[in-house]
């Protein structure tokens, strides 16, 4: 069986399996990176905080299967 993955799914899988990370966190500035910010939300990143226009986001890399 062949499973097709998007580039993002492949990268997330690699980060989880090869590097052993369980979560990705980062900050972004929606005012400057509006398109990127919206993409991150669609990809499943959760907004976990905001201070002075800078948003903290995270995504769990644990499998839910």
HELIX and SHEET records of a PDB file:
HELIX    1   1 UNK A    7  UNK A   19  1                                  13    
HELIX    2   2 UNK A   34  UNK A   43  1                                  10    
SHEET    1   A 3 UNK A  23  UNK A  28  0                                        
SHEET    2   A 3 UNK A  54  UNK A  60 -1                                        
SHEET    3   A 3 UNK A  46  UNK A  51 -1                                        
END                                                                             
